[in-house]
Amino acid sequence: MSRALKRWLMLAIAAILLIVALIEGSAYVAAHPQDVPWTTLDLDQPIGRFTGPKLAALGEDPRRCRALLAEGGVQDRAAATIEASAPCGYADGMRLVRETQYRPAGLVTSCPVAAALAIWERDILQPAALRHFGRRITAIDHAGSYSCRRIGSGPEGRFSEHATADAVDILGFRLADGRRVSVLRDWTGDPSRAAFLREVRDGGCRLFSTALSPGYNAAHADHLHFDQAARGAVGGRLCR
């Protein structure tokens, strides 16, 4: 076989392999859109490698975020804009209206946080509750979202994601049979409750830019802090 023919055959084989790879790649993307960065976010998709960054990126497009919630069957309602001295305030607030109640009632978060919570409730929280306790969660106790303050509530330093309602603090959970799980009491308490809390924290790490728990520092001893900081859209994530 001549050298020219060998070269031609090698090029032909390379071209065939490239076509096969492209076909297989297209099939993979079609079957796993949540695992690639360029596909459109759909709240009904399972959690994938790029679900978290896509959720964080919704902060740049409130209209699209609200449309996603509606398309996903989430009943949250748009909240009034809060205009305050920069960097506080928000224009993409959502009042959470869920089967799983948030207590106190009337919680408003930014739209990206609301979207992430919807997926977290469905794919992380409720399955974990059924595995550990055999009951669903009926209510989530929280310490609020919007608060125009700096990190640590001091007079100096960077403003918290709470200042734009891009964060929520979860204190505990109420089960359908009346049992309650507290972050403060149970993080290092009963093994099954502690395992449940770590599982829902770890699940939050997949959906939020930041997920902090009692293991992070004393300021988080009584709650799980979830936020959608803008850095999460480009892969800047913190899970502690």
C-alpha positions as CSV (number, residue, x, y, z in Angstrom):
1,M,0.0,0.0,0.0
2,S,1.4,3.4,-1.0
3,R,2.2,6.1,1.5
4,A,-0.4,8.4,0.0
5,L,-3.1,5.7,0.2
6,K,-2.2,5.0,3.9
7,R,-2.5,8.7,4.6
8,W,-5.9,8.9,2.9
9,L,-7.1,5.9,4.9
10,M,-6.0,7.4,8.2
11,L,-7.8,10.7,7.4
12,A,-10.9,8.8,6.4
13,I,-10.8,6.8,9.7
14,A,-10.3,10.0,11.7
15,A,-13.2,11.7,9.9
16,I,-15.5,8.7,10.7
17,L,-14.4,8.7,14.3
18,L,-15.1,12.4,14.5
19,I,-18.6,12.0,13.1
20,V,-19.3,9.1,15.5
21,A,-18.1,11.3,18.4
22,L,-20.3,14.2,17.3
23,I,-23.4,11.9,17.0
24,E,-22.7,10.4,20.4
25,G,-22.1,13.8,21.9
26,S,-25.3,15.2,20.5
27,A,-27.2,12.2,21.8
28,Y,-25.7,12.6,25.3
29,V,-26.6,16.3,25.4
30,A,-30.2,15.5,24.3
31,A,-30.5,13.0,27.1
32,H,-28.5,14.9,29.8
33,P,-29.1,18.7,29.2
34,Q,-28.5,19.4,32.9
35,D,-24.9,18.2,32.5
36,V,-23.8,20.7,29.9
37,P,-23.5,24.5,30.3
38,W,-25.1,25.8,27.1
39,T,-28.5,24.2,27.4
40,T,-31.6,26.0,28.8
41,L,-32.4,25.4,32.4
42,D,-35.6,23.5,33.1
43,L,-36.8,23.1,36.6
44,D,-38.2,19.6,35.8
45,Q,-34.8,18.3,34.8
46,P,-32.9,16.2,37.4
47,I,-30.0,18.0,39.1
48,G,-26.9,18.0,37.0
49,R,-23.4,19.3,36.9
50,F,-24.5,22.8,35.6
51,T,-27.8,23.1,37.4
52,G,-26.3,25.3,40.2
53,P,-24.5,27.7,37.9
54,K,-27.6,28.1,35.7
55,L,-29.7,28.9,38.7
56,A,-27.2,31.5,39.9
57,A,-27.2,33.1,36.4
58,L,-31.0,33.7,36.7
59,G,-30.1,36.7,38.8
60,E,-29.3,38.5,35.6
61,D,-32.7,37.7,34.0
62,P,-35.6,38.1,36.5
63,R,-38.3,37.8,33.8
64,R,-36.8,34.4,32.6
65,C,-36.6,33.3,36.2
66,R,-40.2,34.0,36.9
67,A,-41.2,32.3,33.7
68,L,-39.3,29.2,34.7
69,L,-41.1,29.0,38.0
70,A,-44.4,29.3,36.3
71,E,-43.5,26.7,33.7
72,G,-42.4,24.4,36.5
73,G,-45.8,24.7,38.3
74,V,-44.4,26.7,41.2
75,Q,-47.1,28.9,42.6
76,D,-44.8,31.6,44.1
77,R,-46.0,35.2,43.4
78,A,-43.9,38.2,42.4
79,A,-43.3,40.5,45.3
80,A,-43.1,44.3,45.4
81,T,-39.7,45.8,44.6
82,I,-37.7,46.9,47.6
83,E,-35.8,50.1,46.7
84,A,-33.1,51.0,49.3
85,S,-29.7,52.6,49.3
86,A,-27.3,50.5,47.2
87,P,-26.3,47.8,47.6
88,C,-29.5,46.9,49.4
89,G,-32.9,46.1,47.9
90,Y,-34.3,43.9,45.2
91,A,-36.5,43.9,42.1
92,D,-36.9,40.1,41.6
93,G,-38.5,39.1,44.9
94,M,-40.8,36.1,45.0
95,R,-43.3,35.4,47.8
96,L,-43.1,31.7,48.4
97,V,-46.4,29.8,48.1
98,R,-45.6,26.1,48.5
99,E,-47.2,22.9,49.7
100,T,-44.3,22.7,52.0
101,Q,-45.0,25.8,54.2
102,Y,-42.3,28.2,55.2
103,R,-42.7,29.5,58.8
104,P,-43.1,32.3,59.6
105,A,-45.4,32.7,56.6
106,G,-44.8,35.3,53.9
107,L,-41.2,34.6,53.1
108,V,-39.9,36.6,50.2
109,T,-36.6,35.6,48.5
110,S,-34.9,36.6,45.2
111,C,-36.2,34.6,42.2
112,P,-33.0,32.5,41.9
113,V,-33.2,31.4,45.5
114,A,-36.9,30.6,45.1
115,A,-36.1,28.5,42.0
116,A,-33.3,26.6,43.8
117,L,-35.5,26.0,46.8
118,A,-38.2,24.5,44.6
119,I,-35.7,21.9,43.2
120,W,-34.1,21.4,46.6
121,E,-37.5,20.6,48.2
122,R,-38.5,18.2,45.5
123,D,-35.2,16.3,44.8
124,I,-33.3,16.7,48.1
125,L,-35.4,17.5,51.1
126,Q,-38.4,15.3,50.7
127,P,-36.6,12.2,49.5
128,A,-34.1,12.6,52.5
129,A,-37.0,12.9,54.9
130,L,-38.7,9.8,53.6
131,R,-35.4,7.8,53.8
132,H,-34.5,8.9,57.3
133,F,-38.0,9.3,59.0
134,G,-40.6,7.7,56.7
135,R,-42.5,10.9,56.6
136,R,-42.6,14.0,54.5
137,I,-41.6,17.5,55.6
138,T,-44.7,19.7,55.9
139,A,-43.0,22.9,57.1
140,I,-39.6,24.6,57.1
141,D,-38.7,27.0,59.9
142,H,-36.6,29.9,58.7
143,A,-34.9,33.1,59.9
144,G,-35.7,35.2,56.9
145,S,-34.1,36.3,53.7
146,Y,-33.9,40.0,53.1
147,S,-31.9,42.0,55.5
148,C,-29.9,45.1,54.6
149,R,-26.7,44.3,56.5
150,R,-23.1,43.4,56.1
151,I,-21.6,39.9,56.6
152,G,-21.5,39.4,60.4
153,S,-23.8,42.4,60.9
154,G,-20.8,44.6,61.6
155,P,-20.3,48.3,60.6
156,E,-17.7,47.5,58.0
157,G,-17.0,44.9,55.3
158,R,-18.8,43.3,52.4
159,F,-22.6,43.3,52.3
160,S,-24.3,40.0,52.8
161,E,-26.3,38.2,50.1
162,H,-29.2,38.8,52.5
163,A,-29.0,42.5,51.5
164,T,-30.5,41.6,48.1
165,A,-32.7,38.7,49.3
166,D,-30.3,36.3,47.6
167,A,-29.9,34.2,50.8
168,V,-32.2,32.3,53.1
169,D,-31.5,30.9,56.6
170,I,-33.1,27.5,57.5
171,L,-33.6,26.8,61.2
172,G,-35.3,23.4,61.0
173,F,-38.0,21.2,59.7
174,R,-41.4,19.8,60.8
175,L,-42.5,16.3,59.8
176,A,-46.0,15.2,58.9
177,D,-46.2,13.2,62.2
178,G,-45.4,16.3,64.3
179,R,-41.7,15.6,64.9
180,R,-39.3,18.5,64.5
181,V,-35.7,18.6,63.4
182,S,-33.6,21.5,64.6
183,V,-30.3,22.5,63.1
184,L,-29.2,23.9,66.5
185,R,-30.2,20.8,68.5
186,D,-29.8,18.0,66.0
187,W,-26.6,18.8,64.0
188,T,-24.6,16.9,66.6
189,G,-27.5,15.0,68.3
190,D,-29.4,12.0,67.2
191,P,-27.5,10.2,64.5
192,S,-30.4,9.8,62.1
193,R,-31.3,13.5,62.4
194,A,-27.7,14.6,62.1
195,A,-27.3,12.5,58.9
196,F,-30.5,14.0,57.5
197,L,-29.3,17.5,58.1
198,R,-26.0,16.9,56.5
199,E,-27.7,15.3,53.5
200,V,-29.9,18.3,52.9
201,R,-26.9,20.6,53.4
202,D,-24.9,18.6,50.9
203,G,-27.8,18.7,48.4
204,G,-27.9,22.5,48.8
205,C,-24.3,22.6,47.8
206,R,-25.3,21.3,44.4
207,L,-27.9,24.1,43.8
208,F,-26.7,27.2,45.6
209,S,-23.6,29.3,45.3
210,T,-23.1,29.0,49.0
211,A,-24.2,26.4,51.6
212,L,-23.0,27.0,55.1
213,S,-23.8,24.9,58.2
214,P,-22.8,24.8,61.9
215,G,-19.5,23.2,60.9
216,Y,-18.5,26.5,59.2
217,N,-18.4,28.8,62.2
218,A,-20.3,29.7,65.4
219,A,-22.4,32.3,63.6
220,H,-24.1,29.4,61.8
221,A,-24.6,27.1,64.8
222,D,-28.4,27.3,64.5
223,H,-29.1,27.4,60.8
224,L,-28.3,26.4,57.2
225,H,-27.4,29.4,55.1
226,F,-28.1,29.0,51.4
227,D,-27.4,31.9,48.9
228,Q,-27.1,32.5,45.2
229,A,-24.1,34.8,45.0
230,A,-23.4,35.9,41.5
231,R,-20.0,34.1,41.5
232,G,-21.9,30.8,41.4
233,A,-22.8,31.4,37.8
234,V,-19.2,30.9,36.8
235,G,-18.5,28.0,39.2
236,G,-17.5,30.0,42.3
237,R,-19.1,27.8,45.0
238,L,-18.6,27.4,48.8
239,C,-19.9,24.4,50.7
240,R,-19.0,24.1,54.4
